[in-house]
Amino acid sequence: MFFRRNQKPHRTEREDDKIWAAKASRLKGIYEEIAQKLKEKCPVLVIAHFEKSMAELRLSLEEKNLKFKMARSDRDLFPLEETKLILLLSENISGPSGVSSSWPGNETLKDGKLHILVVEHHPLAERDQAVISFADHLPWASTVCFHASLDEPLLKMFGAESILGLLKTLGLDESQCMSHSLVTSAIAKAQKKIKKPALGDQRVASMEEWFSYNYPS
């Protein structure tokens, strides 16, 4: 990462995860969050770890006639003021550990903040951390929010039942998300359980394929 003299990374505000009962609810909730942020004049960067998830999101946004830019790399974020909604695959974040090495130091935002919405967790915590590290080194203050659904392989294997119990305890139905620090911690614990037996991190198109290729059955 190269900064202008006296340029320091901005600290990223990590919001509690938003957990949905199913993928359809998650996609709807993501759209509503994007629409609300754009209404507030806040630029949104949406990041997916897997191509299948990105394709599903793009289709959902196109069906709702929401305009966006598909970035080929993190360099395509600039100038951000001209494109309020950008989609980016995490594998296209450049630099070691996911930290960009190419942003123009003079780029500014009128309202000073970017919202980063991550449509899914990666089974490996370091891949999520790479997104946060990337956000830390952008020239703007950022908020980051991860979304997940109970029908994803990560949560089905590690934690869906306990999280579903919390959802019922809070009296939420399937159309509502659950957001709490306990849920964020539960997902982090699930990722730790996955890391030790994982066979590697072969890049694939979906989370289902990741477990098929990288995790012992």
N, C-alpha and C positions, 0 to 999 in steps of 0.2 A: 504494500500500500504506500502510495506517495502522497504526501500532504504539502500544501503550501506552508511556508514558514509560519509557525505559531498556530497552525491548524490542528485542532484536536478532534478525535472521534466524538460523536454525539452518543449519549447514553440512550439505549433503547428501553422503552417501557413495555414490559411483557404483561399482557392481559391474561387472565385465567382462560383456560381452554373452554371452548363451547362444544358440548357433546350432544349429539342428536340421536334419536332412536333408530333412524334408518337413513340411507343415502338420499332418498327423495327429500326428506325433511332438511337434511344438511344442505343440499343444493339450493333449496328454496330459501333457507336462512342466510346462506352466503349471498345470494342475490339481494335480499332485503338489506343486509349489512352494507353491501356495496352501494346500493341506491341511496341509503341514508347518508353515508359518508360523502357521496357526490353532491347530494342536496346541501350538505354543510360546506361545500366548496373545498373538501379535503381530497387530494389526490390519493388514489388507491393502487397499490401494487399487489397483485394476486400471484402467489407462488404455489406450484404443485411439485411433488417429488416424482410423480409417475405420469407418463404420457397418456395413459387411459383416463386418469383423473382429469387431466387438462382437457382432453377431448370432450369429456362429459360436461365440464364446466363451460367450454366454448359453445357447445350446442345449447345449453340452458340459457346463456346470455344472448345468443343469436335469436332464440325463440322469443325473447322478451325485447328484441330490438335495441339492446344496450350496446353502444359502440365501444370498442376497445382496440388496443394495439397489442399484437403478439410480438414480444421482444425475442430476438435471436440470441442476445447476450445482455449482461447488465449494462453494457455501454449504451444500449438502446433506450435506457431510461431518460436520456437527455435529449432535448430540453423537456423536463417533466411538465412544465406549465402548459405546454401545447397539447398534451395527451393526459387526461385526468385518470384514465383507467388503463393499466398495463398488465399483461399476463406474462409470466416468466417461469420456465422450468428450472428447478434448483440446480440441475446439472449444468446449466448455462451460466451460473455464477462463476466469475473468473477469479483467479488468484488462489494461493495456498489457503486451505481450511475454509474456502468459500468467501474469502475477503476480496472484494473488488480492488483492482490495481489501476483502474483507468478512468475514474470519474473526474470531470472537469471541476476544479476547485472553486470556480466562480459561480456555480449554479446555485440559485436561491429559490425559495418558495415564498409566495406572497404571504401565506398564513403560517409559514414556518414549520409545518409538520406533515409527515407522510404516514398513511395507514397501510401496514403490510398484513395481508390476510393470507394465511397458509391453509390450503384446503384439506390437508391431511397431515398426520404425523408420519415420519419414516420409522420403520421398525428399529433402526439404530439411532440412539440419542444424538450421536455426533453429527448426523446429517441434519437434524433439527437445529443443533447448536450452530452449525455452519450458516444457517439462515440468519440467526440472531447476530452472529459475528459480522456478517455482511451488513446487516442493518446498523450495527454499531459504527461502522466505518463509512456510512453514507454522509454527505454534507448537510443532512437535515436531521432534526429530531424525529423519531419514529415510534409508532406503537405497533406491536406485533401480536396477532391473535391466531392461534391454531384452532382449526375445526376438526371434528372427528365424528364418526357414527358407530353405534354399537354393532352394526353388521359388518364392519371392517375386520379383516383377519387379525390385525393386531389386538383389537379389543375382544373379539370372539375367543381368542386363545388365552388372553391374559387380562381379566378384569371386567368383562362385560356384565357378568352376573352381579358383582358388587356395585358397579356403577348404576345398573338398572334398579337395584334396590334403593340406592340413594334417590334416583329419579322418582320412584314411587313414593318414597318417604316425603319428598318435597311436594308431592301432589301435582306433578307435571304430566301432561299428556304427550303423545308422540309428536305433536306439532311444535312443541316447545323445546328449547335447548336447556341444558343444565350447565351452569358455569360456577365453579367453586375451586378454591385452592386444593381441596382434598382430591378432586378429580384430576387436576393437573399432576399432583404428586403420585396418584395411582398409575397414571400413564407412564410417568418417569420410572416407576418401579417395574412396570411391565417391560420397558425397554432394557432395563438392566438384566432382567431374566433372559432376554433374547440374546444379548451380546455374547455371553460366555459360550453357549453351544453353537452360535452361528458359524457357518462354514466359510463365510466371506461376505462380499457385498457386490455380487455380480449385477450389473445394471440391466434392468428388465423394464417391461412396459407397464406393469401393474403390481400392486402390493401382493395380490394372489400369486403371481409368478415369482416375486421376490422370495416368499416363503418356500415355494416349490424348489427353487434353485439354491437358496442360501441357508435353509434351516432344516435340520434333520427331522424326518417324520417319525 
